[in-house]
């Protein structure tokens, strides 16, 4: 294990043979704590040298030579000499007789029996050799067994425990004279044995309202035998009356049950008949539909034959006779088709079962229709939810595609003339860019543009501002935000870009850690005048491009890559 001096050197260190003067720091006059050597050859403690190098013109206090951090180095040779020094344990004054090389001091003190350790139970500091005895005898939070219930209780909480211990002996609440009753047996004592506890008369179930101690109840029973008998007689009569009423009620319920069962059986028969009728109607309807199809086919064939005969007919009597026969057959087929179509309509509309079955079928159809409508509504609602989710996902994808993590963002602003007019009329004074990040896990920021200007640039300039937003990694970042921000309006003719930059003011609330979604915008209110904007090549096809760059100088670590 590597041992460093700064982990063990202390001001109260005692050495066996003293310390050579050359091993003492010339500045603090103590044994070297991690010695460093300067370019002039002198040695100092690391922390002493750091204070010296922090001066405006650091010079060696011994020879006045100019010194620097680059020309100084850690003196391992001197450090080994210090670690080889023979020293006593820091607890030598308590009785520890250990002595050895300085490099072994810390390992010894980690187990030294005279060293101080903290009791984990009460926080008191004691010597390591006395810790076991402290835990068992002196610690106020040591666990001890309750004398009455045997449970483990902190010594410091024993008084509070005895106030609620279920086995702690207490005196009767009613002062009957009995003592030493376990707390959890008090209720049983007062119910069964306590001479001062009041109880109801045994005849309370028959209407007696007397209440008293066991002694007074015995006397009450002896003095009220006749009244108790009358109460029992009256109570018995009431019970008989209630029993008769219950029997009558049970009989009525059984009659209602029988009637409902009979009604249920009838309804089941009607339902079965309705189902059978539906099947019959469906069979007939299918047969009629098949007949109509067959008749249509026959009619079509006859019409085709008629066209053939009309094309080749002659003035002969034989042909005229055949034509007349075909026309008659065709008329009969048309009548039969009309008759079958009427039959289909009749079967669909006419009731073929008793009224109850027809009503049931009608209700059944309505029920099926309503159920279908409910299912359709649920499906449409579910489809609408899916559409909303797809829209949200699409928006998130668009934002992710527009997000930048390399401290530079190029903002494309289209329909600029419309946005400028909306700013002039006051409809929409400013627009925000999509958010981007200063590093993969860095600050979340965006830009804010006022087409018609803001503050001192209102009406004359295009104002450009920078906004620090609340991000996912704010807890890991240094605050306030102090990085320099650059704005560049790109000249699409490649002649001259418009450029401006600013460095955040540390005391401004715009650059503190955000407590809301975004801080107040800050930046360049006179970024570019309206005249310059119109004359240059900054707007082409009603579109402009603004490049925002954050200088990461001073930020270190992988999270800024």
Buried (B, 14 or more C-beta within 10 A) or exposed (E): EEBBBEEBBEEEBEBEEEBEEEBBBBBBEBBBBBBBBBBBEBBBBBBBBEEBBEEEEBBBEBEEEEBEEEEBEEBEEBBEBBBEBEBBBBBBEBEBEBBBEBBBBEEBBEEBEBBEBEBEBBEBEBBBBBBEEBBEEBBEBBEBEBEBBEEEBBBBEEEEBBEEBEBBEEEBBBEBEBEEBBBEBBEEBBEEBBEBBEBEBEBEEBBBEBEBBBEBBEEBBEEBEEEBEEBBEEBEEEEEEEEEEEEEEEEEEEEEEEEEEEEEEEEEEBBEBBBEBBEEBEEBBEEBEEBBEEBEEBBEEBEEBBEEBEEEEEEEEEEEEBBEEBEEBBEEBEEBBEEBEEBBEEBEEEEEBEEBBBBBBEEBEEEEEEEEEEEEEEEEEEEEEEEEEEEEEEEEEEEEEBEBBBBBBBBEBEEBEEBBEBBEEEEEBBBBBBBBBBBEBBBBBBBBBBBBBBEEBBEBBBBBBBBBBEBEBBEEBEBBBBBBBBBBBBBBEEEEBBEBEBEBEEEEEBBBBBEEEBBEBBBBBBBBBBEBBEEBBBBEEEEBBBBBBBBBEEBEEEBBE
